[in-house]
Amino acid sequence: MRKRLFSKQQMVETAVAYLCLSPFLILFGIFTVYAVIHAFSMSFYDYSVFTTPVFIGLANYVELFGSELFRKAMGNTFTYAVVTVAMQTILALLVANLLNRKLVGRAFFRAAFYVPAVTPSVIISLIFTWMFFRNGIFNYALGLLGIHSNVDWLNNVQAALPAVIIVGIWSNVGRYMLIFLAGLQDIPRSVYEAAEIDGATGFHSFRYITVPLLRPIVTLVAILGAIGAFQVFTEIYIMTGGGPMNATTTVSYLIYINAFNYFRMGYASAIAWVLAFVIFAFSTAQRKVLDVEIYY
């Protein structure tokens, strides 16, 4: 009898739980699960929104892998992702390690570094667009350092992508700094004290204690950074529009122009699925290289 009552109570609790979750599950099912499945099916069609979808099999994928523009966009995306992830991870770790010490105004600097992470990327992109003008603040700052530059960064084939990379690094360092700070504060102080007794310097403590103990967090930050970097769009759309001469065209921007400029929804869906596979493969490779298990 007690077992039956307990079972009935469990069923009621489960039903209530699913009832409370139902709004989210419905929205998730419509806007995520259905959207993903529909996008995959559309990748096998010639579909322009205004016409009836025509099944064309793998034609979109064949065209995609034969496209020079797609190869260019993929190269730009990989360059952006590798440089951005590496630099923002290193800088975030160094800044977190510095701000974990007892410094005057530590709370202010923590907040200041985190501000870009909560600032809308549209605003950041507009501000940096003005800064990268030929007569903008960036060239002026370089002049103060003795580097006299007259480059119109966003209209220069060689300089446009590095400029966008700088924006990506600057806007994400604070976000990952916060994650590293949480990890640093979880390392027992006694470990460092034991190292100091053994004669370890600050650099040796950082190299042989801090970095190894933060390895799972480094892996997490690298994977999260890579997922975000491969999907970079706002900075490209606002700052360069993919130019000059497709020097900053990324895969996400290529999806946008095919879907909403050329209305080639099937082709855009094929690009999106290839990008999803690339992100999955890159994230898996990162975990293999760093050899860390992450439990979500």
N, C-alpha and C positions, 0 to 999 in steps of 0.2 A: 504493500500500500504506500509506504513512504517512498519507495523507489519510483512508483507510478506518479506520485505527486511531484517528486523532484524532477522527473522527466517532463511533466506538464509545465512546471515552472520554467525549466530551461527553454521549452518551446515558446513560451510567452515572451521571455526575455529576448530570445533570438528574433522573434517577429517584431517586437518593439524596436530593436536595434536596426533591423532592415528598414522599418518604416521611417525611422529618423534619418537613415542614410539615403532613402529613396530619391529625394530631390537631387542630391549629388550624383547618384548612380544613373539617373535618367539623363541628366545633362552630360555626364561623362560618356554614356553610351551613344548619345546623339552626336555630340560635337568632337568626340575623340575616336571611339571605336568605329562607329559608322563612317566618319569622315576618312579615317585611315583605310578602311576596306574599300570605300568608294573611290578614293584616290588611286589605290592599286588597280582596281578594275578599269578606271579611266585611262590608265597608262597604256592600255592595249587598244585604245580607240582614237580616232581622229574626231576631236570634239572641240567646238568653238563657241559653246553656249547658245549661239543663235541658230545652229543647225542640229539635225538629228545625229547622234553619235554613230560613227561607222567603224566597225571592228576592223583593225588592220594588223592584229597580232603583235609581233615584235618590231614592227617598223619604226616606232618611236625610239626604241632602244638602239636599233641599228643606226638611225640618223644621229642619235645622240653621241655614240662612241666614234662616229666618223666626223663629228663637228670640230673644227679647229677652235671655234669660240668656246665650246665646252671645255676643251683641253686647256685653253688659256685661263678660263675661269677656275678650273680645278687647280691649276698651278698657283694662281693668285691666292686661292683659299688656303692651300697647304702652306704657302709662304706666310700668310697672315697668321694662321693657327699656330704653326711651329714657333715663330718668333714671339708672338704675343704670349702664348702659354709659358714658354721658357722664361721670358723676362718678367712677366707679372708674378710668376711663382717665386722666382728668386728675390725680387724686390719686396714682395709681400712678406716673405720669411724674414728678410733682413730688417724691415721696418717693424714687424711684430716683435722680433728679438730686442730691438732698440727700445720700443715703447713698453716692453715688459719690465724694464728696469725702473728704478726710482728716480724719476726726472721731474724737474720743476715744470709745471704745466702739462703733465702727462695726459690728463683727461682732455685738455683742449686739443692736443695734437692727435689723440686717438679719434676724436670727433671730426677734426679737420681732414684727416686722411680718409675717413669713411663717407664724408659728404658726397664725393663723386658717385659712390655706389647707389645713392638714393636720389640722385639728380636725374631727371628724364634725359634719355640719350639724345633726344631731338635738340634740347637746349645745349647740351655739351657739344653736339656736332655743329650747331650754329656758331657758338662761341669760338670753337677751334677753326671754323671756316674763316672768320674774320682775322684770327691770329696768324693764319698761314698765307694771307695776302702778301704780295711782293713787298709792300710797305707796312706789313703787320708787325705785331709784337714779337713774333717768333724770330724773324730776321733781325729785329732790333736787339733782342736778347743775345743772339749769337754775336752781333757786333760788339756788345759790351764785353764778351768773352774773347774778343780779338779775332773772331771768325766772321769776316765780312761776306754776307750772303745776299745776293739779289735774286734769289730763286722764287718764282711764283709756284709754290709747292704743289698746289692742287691742279695746276695746269701743266705740270712737267711730268713727262712719261716716267722718268727715273725717280722722281721725288714723291709722287702722289701716293703710292702704296706705303712707303715708309711713314708718311704723314698720318695716314689712317691707322697704321700700326701704333704710332705714338698715342693717338687718341684712345685706342683700345686698351693699351697698357695702363694709361693714366686713370681711366674710368673704372678699372677692375682691381687695381692693387688694394684699395681700401676694403673691398668686400672680402678678399681672401686673407688680408691681414687680420681681420676679425676672427676668422676660423683658426689661423695659426696662433693667435693670442689665447684662444680657448684651450688649444693643445698645450701651449707653453705653461699655462697656469695649472695644468694637470700633472706636470712633471714634478716629483717631490724635490724640495730644496735639499734634502739630505744627500741626494745623488751628486749634486754640484759640490756640496761641502766635502764629501769624500774625495772627489776629484781634486779639489784645492789642497787637501792634506797630502795627496800624492804628488803635488807639484804641478798640476795641470794649469795652463794659462787659460785666459778667456777664449782664445781661438780654439785651443784643443778641446775645451769643454763644449764649444759650439759644434766642432767637427765630429767629435766622437761620442757625444752624449745627446745634444739637442737634435741634430739632424737624424740619427738613427731612431730615436724615440718618436720623432714626428713623421717617420716614413709613411705610415698609413694615411696621415693627413696630407702629406705631400702628394700621394697618389690620388686621394680624393680631389684635392684642389686642381691637379693636372687634368683629371678627367672632366670635372665640371667646367674648367676653363676651355678645354678642347671642344666640348659640346657647344658652348656659347660661341667660341671663335669660328667654328665651321658654319654657324648660322648668322654670321654678321650681315646686317642689312641696313639698319638705320643710318650708320655713319656713311656708308657708300651712297645711299639714296640722297642724303642731305648734302654731303660734302663734294662728291665728285660725279654722281650719276653714272658710275661705271667707267668714266673716262680718266684721263685722255687716252684715246685709242685703245679702249678696253683694258687699260693698265690696272684698273681697280675693280674690274667686273669680277664678282664672286659668284659661286653657285647659287646662293640664295637670291642674289640680285637677278641672276639669269632666270630663275624660276619666276620671279615677279614680272619681268618684262615679257616673257613668253605667255604668261597667264593673263596679264591685265593690259599689256600694250598690243600684243598680237592675237590675244584670245585663243591661244593654242593650249587649251586646258589639258588635253591628253599628253602632249609633249612635256608640259610643265610638271605633270604628275610623274612622268617617267624620270625627269631630273630629280624630283623630290625623293623618289624611292632610291635612286642611286646615291644621293647625298646621305640618306638615312643609313644605308649599308656602309658607306665610308666612315660615318661617325661611329657606328657600332664596331667596325674593324679597327679603327684608330684607338678607341677606348679600350678594346680588348688587348691590343698590342701594348698599350701603356701599362696595363695591369701585369702583363707577362714580363715586361722589361723591369718594372719595379718589384715584381714578385711579392705582391701584398694582397692578402684577402681583405676585402671591404664588405662589411655586413651592413646592409641598409635597414 
